[in-house]
């Protein structure tokens, strides 16, 4: 389902959209795709930030485990 909306864009942005979208997409399709890509990037950055926070919280233990594995491998 689609909802009709109205937005105001600068002239240079509209010209760039028209140039990049060409004949394959109309403005609405182009803008919808661009917004979807942007939202996916924002969500991915949020997930990556949360993952990094978890890794950092557990870094000491993970490093200890890595050292244990390396020490074990060195015994061969």
N, CA, C, O and CB atoms as a CASP TS submission, in Angstrom:
PFRMAT TS
TARGET T0000
AUTHOR 0000-0000-0000
METHOD Language model
MODEL 1
PARENT N/A
ATOM      1  N   UNK     1       0.840  -1.176   0.000  1.00  0.00           N
ATOM      2  CA  UNK     1       0.000   0.000   0.000  1.00  0.00           C
ATOM      3  C   UNK     1       0.885   1.238   0.000  1.00  0.00           C
ATOM      4  O   UNK     1       1.900   1.282   0.695  1.00  0.00           O
ATOM      5  CB  UNK     1      -0.955  -0.001   1.212  1.00  0.00           C
ATOM      6  N   UNK     2       0.515   2.201  -0.747  1.00  0.00           N
ATOM      7  CA  UNK     2       1.264   3.443  -0.868  1.00  0.00           C
ATOM      8  C   UNK     2       0.434   4.582  -0.297  1.00  0.00           C
ATOM      9  O   UNK     2      -0.795   4.581  -0.361  1.00  0.00           O
ATOM     10  CB  UNK     2       1.645   3.724  -2.343  1.00  0.00           C
ATOM     11  N   UNK     3       1.144   5.552   0.261  1.00  0.00           N
ATOM     12  CA  UNK     3       0.507   6.761   0.769  1.00  0.00           C
ATOM     13  C   UNK     3       1.066   7.939   0.001  1.00  0.00           C
ATOM     14  O   UNK     3       2.282   8.092  -0.116  1.00  0.00           O
ATOM     15  CB  UNK     3       0.734   6.931   2.304  1.00  0.00           C
ATOM     16  N   UNK     4       0.200   8.755  -0.510  1.00  0.00           N
ATOM     17  CA  UNK     4       0.639   9.926  -1.244  1.00  0.00           C
ATOM     18  C   UNK     4       1.062  10.991  -0.247  1.00  0.00           C
ATOM     19  O   UNK     4       0.378  11.246   0.745  1.00  0.00           O
ATOM     20  CB  UNK     4      -0.476  10.451  -2.185  1.00  0.00           C
ATOM     21  N   UNK     5       2.208  11.610  -0.532  1.00  0.00           N
ATOM     22  CA  UNK     5       2.714  12.665   0.334  1.00  0.00           C
ATOM     23  C   UNK     5       3.330  13.751  -0.532  1.00  0.00           C
ATOM     24  O   UNK     5       3.573  13.550  -1.722  1.00  0.00           O
ATOM     25  CB  UNK     5       3.749  12.111   1.352  1.00  0.00           C
ATOM     26  N   UNK     6       3.572  14.864   0.058  1.00  0.00           N
ATOM     27  CA  UNK     6       4.178  15.968  -0.665  1.00  0.00           C
ATOM     28  C   UNK     6       5.426  16.413   0.080  1.00  0.00           C
ATOM     29  O   UNK     6       5.403  16.595   1.297  1.00  0.00           O
ATOM     30  CB  UNK     6       3.181  17.144  -0.833  1.00  0.00           C
ATOM     31  N   UNK     7       6.522  16.587  -0.665  1.00  0.00           N
ATOM     32  CA  UNK     7       7.752  17.081  -0.059  1.00  0.00           C
ATOM     33  C   UNK     7       8.286  18.233  -0.905  1.00  0.00           C
ATOM     34  O   UNK     7       7.954  18.366  -2.083  1.00  0.00           O
ATOM     35  CB  UNK     7       8.812  15.944   0.072  1.00  0.00           C
ATOM     36  N   UNK     8       9.109  19.049  -0.289  1.00  0.00           N
ATOM     37  CA  UNK     8       9.735  20.162  -0.989  1.00  0.00           C
ATOM     38  C   UNK     8      11.232  19.898  -1.055  1.00  0.00           C
ATOM     39  O   UNK     8      11.881  19.674  -0.033  1.00  0.00           O
ATOM     40  CB  UNK     8       9.432  21.523  -0.282  1.00  0.00           C
ATOM     41  N   UNK     9      11.775  19.927  -2.271  1.00  0.00           N
ATOM     42  CA  UNK     9      13.195  19.676  -2.485  1.00  0.00           C
ATOM     43  C   UNK     9      13.813  20.861  -3.215  1.00  0.00           C
ATOM     44  O   UNK     9      13.138  21.587  -3.944  1.00  0.00           O
ATOM     45  CB  UNK     9      13.412  18.366  -3.284  1.00  0.00           C
ATOM     46  N   UNK    10      15.103  21.037  -3.001  1.00  0.00           N
ATOM     47  CA  UNK    10      15.797  22.110  -3.715  1.00  0.00           C
ATOM     48  C   UNK    10      15.887  21.757  -5.197  1.00  0.00           C
ATOM     49  O   UNK    10      15.889  20.585  -5.575  1.00  0.00           O
ATOM     50  CB  UNK    10      17.215  22.348  -3.120  1.00  0.00           C
ATOM     51  N   UNK    11      15.962  22.796  -6.025  1.00  0.00           N
ATOM     52  CA  UNK    11      15.987  22.587  -7.479  1.00  0.00           C
ATOM     53  C   UNK    11      17.169  21.729  -7.909  1.00  0.00           C
ATOM     54  O   UNK    11      17.028  20.874  -8.783  1.00  0.00           O
ATOM     55  CB  UNK    11      16.036  23.928  -8.204  1.00  0.00           C
ATOM     56  N   UNK    12      18.343  21.951  -7.297  1.00  0.00           N
ATOM     57  CA  UNK    12      19.507  21.173  -7.709  1.00  0.00           C
ATOM     58  C   UNK    12      19.342  19.700  -7.378  1.00  0.00           C
ATOM     59  O   UNK    12      19.835  18.840  -8.109  1.00  0.00           O
ATOM     60  CB  UNK    12      20.762  21.713  -7.049  1.00  0.00           C
ATOM     61  N   UNK    13      18.658  19.402  -6.289  1.00  0.00           N
ATOM     62  CA  UNK    13      18.413  18.016  -5.920  1.00  0.00           C
ATOM     63  C   UNK    13      17.444  17.357  -6.900  1.00  0.00           C
ATOM     64  O   UNK    13      17.648  16.209  -7.296  1.00  0.00           O
ATOM     65  CB  UNK    13      17.864  17.935  -4.493  1.00  0.00           C
ATOM     66  N   UNK    14      16.402  18.070  -7.289  1.00  0.00           N
ATOM     67  CA  UNK    14      15.438  17.542  -8.265  1.00  0.00           C
ATOM     68  C   UNK    14      16.127  17.282  -9.604  1.00  0.00           C
ATOM     69  O   UNK    14      15.860  16.273 -10.256  1.00  0.00           O
ATOM     70  CB  UNK    14      14.253  18.528  -8.453  1.00  0.00           C
ATOM     71  N   UNK    15      17.016  18.193 -10.013  1.00  0.00           N
ATOM     72  CA  UNK    15      17.746  17.984 -11.261  1.00  0.00           C
ATOM     73  C   UNK    15      18.639  16.748 -11.180  1.00  0.00           C
ATOM     74  O   UNK    15      18.731  15.980 -12.139  1.00  0.00           O
ATOM     75  CB  UNK    15      18.587  19.217 -11.597  1.00  0.00           C
ATOM     76  N   UNK    16      19.292  16.557 -10.041  1.00  0.00           N
ATOM     77  CA  UNK    16      20.149  15.378  -9.869  1.00  0.00           C
ATOM     78  C   UNK    16      19.319  14.104  -9.880  1.00  0.00           C
ATOM     79  O   UNK    16      19.719  13.111 -10.486  1.00  0.00           O
ATOM     80  CB  UNK    16      20.950  15.474  -8.558  1.00  0.00           C
ATOM     81  N   UNK    17      18.170  14.120  -9.219  1.00  0.00           N
ATOM     82  CA  UNK    17      17.275  12.959  -9.214  1.00  0.00           C
ATOM     83  C   UNK    17      16.844  12.628 -10.639  1.00  0.00           C
ATOM     84  O   UNK    17      16.895  11.472 -11.061  1.00  0.00           O
ATOM     85  CB  UNK    17      16.034  13.222  -8.323  1.00  0.00           C
ATOM     86  N   UNK    18      16.419  13.651 -11.372  1.00  0.00           N
ATOM     87  CA  UNK    18      15.975  13.430 -12.748  1.00  0.00           C
ATOM     88  C   UNK    18      17.108  12.873 -13.610  1.00  0.00           C
ATOM     89  O   UNK    18      16.886  11.989 -14.437  1.00  0.00           O
ATOM     90  CB  UNK    18      15.445  14.737 -13.353  1.00  0.00           C
ATOM     91  N   UNK    19      18.314  13.389 -13.417  1.00  0.00           N
ATOM     92  CA  UNK    19      19.453  12.928 -14.205  1.00  0.00           C
ATOM     93  C   UNK    19      19.813  11.489 -13.863  1.00  0.00           C
ATOM     94  O   UNK    19      20.070  10.688 -14.761  1.00  0.00           O
ATOM     95  CB  UNK    19      20.659  13.837 -13.979  1.00  0.00           C
ATOM     96  N   UNK    20      19.834  11.152 -12.582  1.00  0.00           N
ATOM     97  CA  UNK    20      20.231   9.817 -12.160  1.00  0.00           C
ATOM     98  C   UNK    20      19.153   8.764 -12.391  1.00  0.00           C
ATOM     99  O   UNK    20      19.458   7.607 -12.683  1.00  0.00           O
ATOM    100  CB  UNK    20      20.601   9.841 -10.713  1.00  0.00           C
ATOM    101  N   UNK    21      17.910   9.163 -12.261  1.00  0.00           N
ATOM    102  CA  UNK    21      16.841   8.173 -12.416  1.00  0.00           C
ATOM    103  C   UNK    21      16.613   7.820 -13.875  1.00  0.00           C
ATOM    104  O   UNK    21      16.186   6.708 -14.188  1.00  0.00           O
ATOM    105  CB  UNK    21      15.546   8.691 -11.805  1.00  0.00           C
ATOM    106  N   UNK    22      16.892   8.745 -14.757  1.00  0.00           N
ATOM    107  CA  UNK    22      16.743   8.481 -16.189  1.00  0.00           C
ATOM    108  C   UNK    22      15.335   8.048 -16.531  1.00  0.00           C
ATOM    109  O   UNK    22      14.358   8.551 -15.976  1.00  0.00           O
ATOM    110  CB  UNK    22      17.727   7.420 -16.638  1.00  0.00           C
ATOM    111  N   UNK    23      15.249   7.120 -17.442  1.00  0.00           N
ATOM    112  CA  UNK    23      13.942   6.643 -17.881  1.00  0.00           C
ATOM    113  C   UNK    23      13.485   5.421 -17.104  1.00  0.00           C
ATOM    114  O   UNK    23      12.335   4.996 -17.217  1.00  0.00           O
ATOM    115  CB  UNK    23      13.975   6.324 -19.355  1.00  0.00           C
ATOM    116  N   UNK    24      14.401   4.851 -16.306  1.00  0.00           N
ATOM    117  CA  UNK    24      14.068   3.593 -15.641  1.00  0.00           C
ATOM    118  C   UNK    24      13.142   3.790 -14.439  1.00  0.00           C
ATOM    119  O   UNK    24      12.384   2.885 -14.088  1.00  0.00           O
ATOM    120  CB  UNK    24      15.338   2.899 -15.195  1.00  0.00           C
ATOM    121  N   UNK    25      13.197   4.962 -13.810  1.00  0.00           N
ATOM    122  CA  UNK    25      12.367   5.191 -12.629  1.00  0.00           C
ATOM    123  C   UNK    25      11.807   6.606 -12.668  1.00  0.00           C
ATOM    124  O   UNK    25      12.425   7.522 -13.211  1.00  0.00           O
ATOM    125  CB  UNK    25      13.178   4.961 -11.328  1.00  0.00           C
ATOM    126  N   UNK    26      10.640   6.763 -12.089  1.00  0.00           N
ATOM    127  CA  UNK    26      10.138   8.120 -11.922  1.00  0.00           C
ATOM    128  C   UNK    26      10.685   8.671 -10.606  1.00  0.00           C
ATOM    129  O   UNK    26      11.327   7.939  -9.852  1.00  0.00           O
ATOM    130  CB  UNK    26       8.572   8.154 -11.944  1.00  0.00           C
ATOM    131  N   UNK    27      10.447   9.914 -10.329  1.00  0.00           N
ATOM    132  CA  UNK    27      10.979  10.545  -9.121  1.00  0.00           C
ATOM    133  C   UNK    27      10.561   9.804  -7.862  1.00  0.00           C
ATOM    134  O   UNK    27      11.382   9.568  -6.975  1.00  0.00           O
ATOM    135  CB  UNK    27      10.524  11.989  -9.038  1.00  0.00           C
ATOM    136  N   UNK    28       9.298   9.441  -7.780  1.00  0.00           N
ATOM    137  CA  UNK    28       8.809   8.771  -6.570  1.00  0.00           C
ATOM    138  C   UNK    28       9.534   7.456  -6.331  1.00  0.00           C
ATOM    139  O   UNK    28       9.935   7.168  -5.204  1.00  0.00           O
ATOM    140  CB  UNK    28       7.306   8.523  -6.670  1.00  0.00           C
ATOM    141  N   UNK    29       9.705   6.658  -7.374  1.00  0.00           N
ATOM    142  CA  UNK    29      10.408   5.380  -7.234  1.00  0.00           C
ATOM    143  C   UNK    29      11.862   5.605  -6.833  1.00  0.00           C
ATOM    144  O   UNK    29      12.398   4.895  -5.982  1.00  0.00           O
ATOM    145  CB  UNK    29      10.337   4.577  -8.546  1.00  0.00           C
ATOM    146  N   UNK    30      12.495   6.596  -7.453  1.00  0.00           N
ATOM    147  CA  UNK    30      13.882   6.893  -7.145  1.00  0.00           C
ATOM    148  C   UNK    30      14.034   7.318  -5.690  1.00  0.00           C
ATOM    149  O   UNK    30      14.912   6.819  -4.986  1.00  0.00           O
ATOM    150  CB  UNK    30      14.412   7.981  -8.073  1.00  0.00           C
ATOM    151  N   UNK    31      13.189   8.233  -5.238  1.00  0.00           N
ATOM    152  CA  UNK    31      13.264   8.721  -3.858  1.00  0.00           C
ATOM    153  C   UNK    31      12.937   7.608  -2.877  1.00  0.00           C
ATOM    154  O   UNK    31      13.589   7.497  -1.839  1.00  0.00           O
ATOM    155  CB  UNK    31      12.309   9.906  -3.650  1.00  0.00           C
ATOM    156  N   UNK    32      11.942   6.782  -3.180  1.00  0.00           N
ATOM    157  CA  UNK    32      11.594   5.667  -2.292  1.00  0.00           C
ATOM    158  C   UNK    32      12.775   4.709  -2.150  1.00  0.00           C
ATOM    159  O   UNK    32      13.084   4.265  -1.044  1.00  0.00           O
ATOM    160  CB  UNK    32      10.356   4.913  -2.826  1.00  0.00           C
ATOM    161  N   UNK    33      13.434   4.388  -3.263  1.00  0.00           N
ATOM    162  CA  UNK    33      14.605   3.507  -3.207  1.00  0.00           C
ATOM    163  C   UNK    33      15.717   4.138  -2.382  1.00  0.00           C
ATOM    164  O   UNK    33      16.336   3.465  -1.559  1.00  0.00           O
ATOM    165  CB  UNK    33      15.112   3.192  -4.622  1.00  0.00           C
ATOM    166  N   UNK    34      15.972   5.418  -2.597  1.00  0.00           N
ATOM    167  CA  UNK    34      17.032   6.112  -1.862  1.00  0.00           C
ATOM    168  C   UNK    34      16.743   6.132  -0.362  1.00  0.00           C
ATOM    169  O   UNK    34      17.649   5.929   0.447  1.00  0.00           O
ATOM    170  CB  UNK    34      17.193   7.546  -2.386  1.00  0.00           C
ATOM    171  N   UNK    35      15.505   6.371   0.007  1.00  0.00           N
ATOM    172  CA  UNK    35      15.139   6.402   1.424  1.00  0.00           C
ATOM    173  C   UNK    35      15.265   5.007   2.030  1.00  0.00           C
ATOM    174  O   UNK    35      15.744   4.867   3.155  1.00  0.00           O
ATOM    175  CB  UNK    35      13.699   6.941   1.605  1.00  0.00           C
ATOM    176  N   UNK    36      14.850   3.987   1.311  1.00  0.00           N
ATOM    177  CA  UNK    36      14.989   2.613   1.814  1.00  0.00           C
ATOM    178  C   UNK    36      16.455   2.255   2.050  1.00  0.00           C
ATOM    179  O   UNK    36      16.797   1.660   3.072  1.00  0.00           O
ATOM    180  CB  UNK    36      14.359   1.616   0.828  1.00  0.00           C
ATOM    181  N   UNK    37      17.321   2.620   1.100  1.00  0.00           N
ATOM    182  CA  UNK    37      18.751   2.354   1.248  1.00  0.00           C
ATOM    183  C   UNK    37      19.298   3.095   2.456  1.00  0.00           C
ATOM    184  O   UNK    37      20.063   2.531   3.238  1.00  0.00           O
ATOM    185  CB  UNK    37      19.519   2.761  -0.024  1.00  0.00           C
ATOM    186  N   UNK    38      18.911   4.356   2.614  1.00  0.00           N
ATOM    187  CA  UNK    38      19.386   5.150   3.745  1.00  0.00           C
ATOM    188  C   UNK    38      18.926   4.544   5.070  1.00  0.00           C
ATOM    189  O   UNK    38      19.715   4.440   6.010  1.00  0.00           O
ATOM    190  CB  UNK    38      18.891   6.598   3.626  1.00  0.00           C
ATOM    191  N   UNK    39      17.661   4.146   5.151  1.00  0.00           N
ATOM    192  CA  UNK    39      17.138   3.540   6.380  1.00  0.00           C
ATOM    193  C   UNK    39      17.885   2.249   6.694  1.00  0.00           C
ATOM    194  O   UNK    39      18.219   1.995   7.852  1.00  0.00           O
ATOM    195  CB  UNK    39      15.625   3.263   6.251  1.00  0.00           C
ATOM    196  N   UNK    40      18.149   1.439   5.685  1.00  0.00           N
ATOM    197  CA  UNK    40      18.903   0.189   5.898  1.00  0.00           C
ATOM    198  C   UNK    40      20.305   0.490   6.428  1.00  0.00           C
ATOM    199  O   UNK    40      20.806  -0.230   7.292  1.00  0.00           O
ATOM    200  CB  UNK    40      18.996  -0.625   4.580  1.00  0.00           C
ATOM    201  N   UNK    41      20.940   1.542   5.919  1.00  0.00           N
ATOM    202  CA  UNK    41      22.270   1.926   6.398  1.00  0.00           C
ATOM    203  C   UNK    41      22.224   2.380   7.851  1.00  0.00           C
ATOM    204  O   UNK    41      23.093   2.019   8.644  1.00  0.00           O
ATOM    205  CB  UNK    41      22.854   3.037   5.522  1.00  0.00           C
ATOM    206  N   UNK    42      21.225   3.161   8.196  1.00  0.00           N
ATOM    207  CA  UNK    42      21.088   3.629   9.581  1.00  0.00           C
ATOM    208  C   UNK    42      20.882   2.451  10.522  1.00  0.00           C
ATOM    209  O   UNK    42      21.502   2.382  11.583  1.00  0.00           O
ATOM    210  CB  UNK    42      19.912   4.624   9.709  1.00  0.00           C
ATOM    211  N   UNK    43      20.017   1.529  10.135  1.00  0.00           N
ATOM    212  CA  UNK    43      19.760   0.343  10.961  1.00  0.00           C
ATOM    213  C   UNK    43      21.033  -0.483  11.101  1.00  0.00           C
ATOM    214  O   UNK    43      21.345  -0.945  12.198  1.00  0.00           O
ATOM    215  CB  UNK    43      18.624  -0.518  10.351  1.00  0.00           C
ATOM    216  N   UNK    44      21.782  -0.678   9.999  1.00  0.00           N
ATOM    217  CA  UNK    44      23.020  -1.444  10.037  1.00  0.00           C
ATOM    218  C   UNK    44      24.033  -0.778  10.963  1.00  0.00           C
ATOM    219  O   UNK    44      24.707  -1.466  11.730  1.00  0.00           O
ATOM    220  CB  UNK    44      23.605  -1.593   8.626  1.00  0.00           C
ATOM    221  N   UNK    45      24.152   0.557  10.906  1.00  0.00           N
ATOM    222  CA  UNK    45      25.085   1.274  11.801  1.00  0.00           C
ATOM    223  C   UNK    45      24.694   1.092  13.259  1.00  0.00           C
ATOM    224  O   UNK    45      25.560   0.918  14.116  1.00  0.00           O
ATOM    225  CB  UNK    45      25.123   2.777  11.456  1.00  0.00           C
ATOM    226  N   UNK    46      23.389   1.130  13.549  1.00  0.00           N
ATOM    227  CA  UNK    46      22.920   0.923  14.923  1.00  0.00           C
ATOM    228  C   UNK    46      23.256  -0.490  15.406  1.00  0.00           C
ATOM    229  O   UNK    46      23.708  -0.673  16.536  1.00  0.00           O
ATOM    230  CB  UNK    46      21.400   1.170  15.015  1.00  0.00           C
ATOM    231  N   UNK    47      23.035  -1.481  14.551  1.00  0.00           N
ATOM    232  CA  UNK    47      23.353  -2.868  14.908  1.00  0.00           C
ATOM    233  C   UNK    47      24.853  -3.015  15.131  1.00  0.00           C
ATOM    234  O   UNK    47      25.278  -3.633  16.107  1.00  0.00           O
ATOM    235  CB  UNK    47      22.873  -3.848  13.805  1.00  0.00           C
ATOM    236  N   UNK    48      25.655  -2.452  14.232  1.00  0.00           N
ATOM    237  CA  UNK    48      27.105  -2.537  14.379  1.00  0.00           C
ATOM    238  C   UNK    48      27.569  -1.859  15.663  1.00  0.00           C
ATOM    239  O   UNK    48      28.463  -2.370  16.338  1.00  0.00           O
ATOM    240  CB  UNK    48      27.799  -1.906  13.173  1.00  0.00           C
ATOM    241  N   UNK    49      26.983  -0.728  16.010  1.00  0.00           N
ATOM    242  CA  UNK    49      27.355  -0.026  17.247  1.00  0.00           C
ATOM    243  C   UNK    49      27.020  -0.880  18.463  1.00  0.00           C
ATOM    244  O   UNK    49      27.812  -0.957  19.401  1.00  0.00           O
ATOM    245  CB  UNK    49      26.636   1.338  17.341  1.00  0.00           C
ATOM    246  N   UNK    50      25.852  -1.522  18.456  1.00  0.00           N
ATOM    247  CA  UNK    50      25.479  -2.406  19.571  1.00  0.00           C
ATOM    248  C   UNK    50      26.419  -3.594  19.659  1.00  0.00           C
ATOM    249  O   UNK    50      26.849  -3.972  20.749  1.00  0.00           O
ATOM    250  CB  UNK    50      24.032  -2.896  19.414  1.00  0.00           C
ATOM    251  N   UNK    51      26.745  -4.192  18.500  1.00  0.00           N
ATOM    252  CA  UNK    51      27.669  -5.332  18.484  1.00  0.00           C
ATOM    253  C   UNK    51      29.041  -4.931  19.014  1.00  0.00           C
ATOM    254  O   UNK    51      29.649  -5.665  19.793  1.00  0.00           O
ATOM    255  CB  UNK    51      27.801  -5.899  17.062  1.00  0.00           C
ATOM    256  N   UNK    52      29.523  -3.772  18.593  1.00  0.00           N
ATOM    257  CA  UNK    52      30.823  -3.300  19.059  1.00  0.00           C
ATOM    258  C   UNK    52      30.816  -3.059  20.564  1.00  0.00           C
ATOM    259  O   UNK    52      31.795  -3.348  21.252  1.00  0.00           O
ATOM    260  CB  UNK    52      31.217  -2.021  18.326  1.00  0.00           C
ATOM    261  N   UNK    53      29.717  -2.533  21.062  1.00  0.00           N
ATOM    262  CA  UNK    53      29.597  -2.320  22.503  1.00  0.00           C
ATOM    263  C   UNK    53      29.661  -3.646  23.258  1.00  0.00           C
ATOM    264  O   UNK    53      30.323  -3.742  24.292  1.00  0.00           O
ATOM    265  CB  UNK    53      28.288  -1.589  22.828  1.00  0.00           C
ATOM    266  N   UNK    54      28.982  -4.652  22.750  1.00  0.00           N
ATOM    267  CA  UNK    54      29.004  -5.982  23.386  1.00  0.00           C
ATOM    268  C   UNK    54      30.416  -6.556  23.339  1.00  0.00           C
ATOM    269  O   UNK    54      30.907  -7.093  24.333  1.00  0.00           O
ATOM    270  CB  UNK    54      28.004  -6.950  22.685  1.00  0.00           C
ATOM    271  N   UNK    55      31.068  -6.442  22.181  1.00  0.00           N
ATOM    272  CA  UNK    55      32.433  -6.952  22.057  1.00  0.00           C
ATOM    273  C   UNK    55      33.359  -6.234  23.031  1.00  0.00           C
ATOM    274  O   UNK    55      34.168  -6.867  23.709  1.00  0.00           O
ATOM    275  CB  UNK    55      32.946  -6.789  20.614  1.00  0.00           C
ATOM    276  N   UNK    56      33.240  -4.926  23.096  1.00  0.00           N
ATOM    277  CA  UNK    56      34.095  -4.161  24.008  1.00  0.00           C
ATOM    278  C   UNK    56      33.842  -4.523  25.469  1.00  0.00           C
ATOM    279  O   UNK    56      34.773  -4.553  26.274  1.00  0.00           O
ATOM    280  CB  UNK    56      33.872  -2.668  23.803  1.00  0.00           C
ATOM    281  N   UNK    57      32.592  -4.795  25.808  1.00  0.00           N
ATOM    282  CA  UNK    57      32.266  -5.183  27.183  1.00  0.00           C
ATOM    283  C   UNK    57      32.903  -6.530  27.530  1.00  0.00           C
ATOM    284  O   UNK    57      33.246  -6.784  28.685  1.00  0.00           O
ATOM    285  CB  UNK    57      30.735  -5.251  27.377  1.00  0.00           C
ATOM    286  N   UNK    58      33.055  -7.376  26.537  1.00  0.00           N
ATOM    287  CA  UNK    58      33.578  -8.722  26.767  1.00  0.00           C
ATOM    288  C   UNK    58      35.010  -8.901  26.268  1.00  0.00           C
ATOM    289  O   UNK    58      35.507 -10.025  26.204  1.00  0.00           O
ATOM    290  CB  UNK    58      32.686  -9.734  26.100  1.00  0.00           C
ATOM    291  N   UNK    59      35.669  -7.814  25.917  1.00  0.00           N
ATOM    292  CA  UNK    59      36.985  -7.886  25.296  1.00  0.00           C
ATOM    293  C   UNK    59      38.014  -8.596  26.169  1.00  0.00           C
ATOM    294  O   UNK    59      38.777  -9.423  25.670  1.00  0.00           O
ATOM    295  CB  UNK    59      37.471  -6.502  24.972  1.00  0.00           C
ATOM    296  N   UNK    60      38.048  -8.288  27.455  1.00  0.00           N
ATOM    297  CA  UNK    60      39.050  -8.912  28.324  1.00  0.00           C
ATOM    298  C   UNK    60      38.923 -10.432  28.313  1.00  0.00           C
ATOM    299  O   UNK    60      39.918 -11.143  28.173  1.00  0.00           O
ATOM    300  CB  UNK    60      38.915  -8.387  29.758  1.00  0.00           C
ATOM    301  N   UNK    61      37.702 -10.925  28.460  1.00  0.00           N
ATOM    302  CA  UNK    61      37.494 -12.381  28.476  1.00  0.00           C
ATOM    303  C   UNK    61      37.817 -12.994  27.114  1.00  0.00           C
ATOM    304  O   UNK    61      38.424 -14.063  27.039  1.00  0.00           O
ATOM    305  CB  UNK    61      36.041 -12.714  28.872  1.00  0.00           C
ATOM    306  N   UNK    62      37.409 -12.312  26.032  1.00  0.00           N
ATOM    307  CA  UNK    62      37.711 -12.824  24.690  1.00  0.00           C
ATOM    308  C   UNK    62      39.214 -12.877  24.450  1.00  0.00           C
ATOM    309  O   UNK    62      39.713 -13.830  23.852  1.00  0.00           O
ATOM    310  CB  UNK    62      37.040 -11.953  23.619  1.00  0.00           C
ATOM    311  N   UNK    63      39.928 -11.876  24.903  1.00  0.00           N
ATOM    312  CA  UNK    63      41.387 -11.873  24.750  1.00  0.00           C
ATOM    313  C   UNK    63      42.030 -12.987  25.566  1.00  0.00           C
ATOM    314  O   UNK    63      42.982 -13.620  25.109  1.00  0.00           O
ATOM    315  CB  UNK    63      41.966 -10.519  25.171  1.00  0.00           C
ATOM    316  N   UNK    64      41.523 -13.230  26.756  1.00  0.00           N
ATOM    317  CA  UNK    64      42.039 -14.336  27.574  1.00  0.00           C
ATOM    318  C   UNK    64      41.839 -15.668  26.856  1.00  0.00           C
ATOM    319  O   UNK    64      42.741 -16.505  26.817  1.00  0.00           O
ATOM    320  CB  UNK    64      41.343 -14.364  28.957  1.00  0.00           C
ATOM    321  N   UNK    65      40.654 -15.855  26.292  1.00  0.00           N
ATOM    322  CA  UNK    65      40.378 -17.095  25.568  1.00  0.00           C
ATOM    323  C   UNK    65      41.312 -17.244  24.364  1.00  0.00           C
ATOM    324  O   UNK    65      41.809 -18.338  24.096  1.00  0.00           O
ATOM    325  CB  UNK    65      38.908 -17.130  25.109  1.00  0.00           C
ATOM    326  N   UNK    66      41.549 -16.156  23.647  1.00  0.00           N
ATOM    327  CA  UNK    66      42.437 -16.207  22.489  1.00  0.00           C
ATOM    328  C   UNK    66      43.847 -16.583  22.913  1.00  0.00           C
ATOM    329  O   UNK    66      44.505 -17.381  22.246  1.00  0.00           O
ATOM    330  CB  UNK    66      42.445 -14.862  21.754  1.00  0.00           C
ATOM    331  N   UNK    67      44.315 -16.016  24.015  1.00  0.00           N
ATOM    332  CA  UNK    67      45.654 -16.355  24.511  1.00  0.00           C
ATOM    333  C   UNK    67      45.741 -17.820  24.931  1.00  0.00           C
ATOM    334  O   UNK    67      46.763 -18.469  24.710  1.00  0.00           O
ATOM    335  CB  UNK    67      46.027 -15.453  25.691  1.00  0.00           C
ATOM    336  N   UNK    68      44.682 -18.338  25.531  1.00  0.00           N
ATOM    337  CA  UNK    68      44.650 -19.747  25.910  1.00  0.00           C
ATOM    338  C   UNK    68      44.749 -20.645  24.677  1.00  0.00           C
ATOM    339  O   UNK    68      45.480 -21.635  24.681  1.00  0.00           O
ATOM    340  CB  UNK    68      43.367 -20.061  26.694  1.00  0.00           C
ATOM    341  N   UNK    69      44.019 -20.300  23.640  1.00  0.00           N
ATOM    342  CA  UNK    69      44.047 -21.087  22.399  1.00  0.00           C
ATOM    343  C   UNK    69      45.435 -21.038  21.781  1.00  0.00           C
ATOM    344  O   UNK    69      45.964 -22.064  21.354  1.00  0.00           O
ATOM    345  CB  UNK    69      42.994 -20.568  21.389  1.00  0.00           C
ATOM    346  N   UNK    70      46.026 -19.847  21.732  1.00  0.00           N
ATOM    347  CA  UNK    70      47.370 -19.727  21.167  1.00  0.00           C
ATOM    348  C   UNK    70      48.390 -20.503  21.989  1.00  0.00           C
ATOM    349  O   UNK    70      49.284 -21.136  21.428  1.00  0.00           O
ATOM    350  CB  UNK    70      47.781 -18.260  21.081  1.00  0.00           C
ATOM    351  N   UNK    71      48.266 -20.463  23.288  1.00  0.00           N
ATOM    352  CA  UNK    71      49.186 -21.218  24.147  1.00  0.00           C
ATOM    353  C   UNK    71      49.038 -22.709  23.908  1.00  0.00           C
ATOM    354  O   UNK    71      50.032 -23.434  23.863  1.00  0.00           O
ATOM    355  CB  UNK    71      48.936 -20.894  25.628  1.00  0.00           C
ATOM    356  N   UNK    72      47.812 -23.170  23.756  1.00  0.00           N
ATOM    357  CA  UNK    72      47.562 -24.583  23.496  1.00  0.00           C
ATOM    358  C   UNK    72      48.164 -24.991  22.167  1.00  0.00           C
ATOM    359  O   UNK    72      48.780 -26.053  22.069  1.00  0.00           O
ATOM    360  CB  UNK    72      46.061 -24.881  23.512  1.00  0.00           C
ATOM    361  N   UNK    73      47.999 -24.172  21.145  1.00  0.00           N
ATOM    362  CA  UNK    73      48.532 -24.483  19.817  1.00  0.00           C
ATOM    363  C   UNK    73      50.049 -24.498  19.828  1.00  0.00           C
ATOM    364  O   UNK    73      50.675 -25.243  19.073  1.00  0.00           O
ATOM    365  CB  UNK    73      48.028 -23.474  18.787  1.00  0.00           C
ATOM    366  N   UNK    74      50.642 -23.671  20.687  1.00  0.00           N
ATOM    367  CA  UNK    74      52.096 -23.615  20.768  1.00  0.00           C
ATOM    368  C   UNK    74      52.701 -24.865  21.376  1.00  0.00           C
ATOM    369  O   UNK    74      53.898 -25.104  21.221  1.00  0.00           O
ATOM    370  CB  UNK    74      52.516 -22.422  21.563  1.00  0.00           C
ATOM    371  N   UNK    75      51.896 -25.674  22.068  1.00  0.00           N
ATOM    372  CA  UNK    75      52.396 -26.884  22.713  1.00  0.00           C
ATOM    373  C   UNK    75      52.648 -28.006  21.707  1.00  0.00           C
ATOM    374  O   UNK    75      53.291 -28.992  22.066  1.00  0.00           O
ATOM    375  CB  UNK    75      51.414 -27.351  23.772  1.00  0.00           C
ATOM    376  N   UNK    76      52.189 -27.907  20.513  1.00  0.00           N
ATOM    377  CA  UNK    76      52.318 -28.990  19.529  1.00  0.00           C
ATOM    378  C   UNK    76      53.704 -29.078  19.106  1.00  0.00           C
ATOM    379  O   UNK    76      54.045 -29.924  18.279  1.00  0.00           O
ATOM    380  CB  UNK    76      51.426 -28.795  18.330  1.00  0.00           C
TER
END
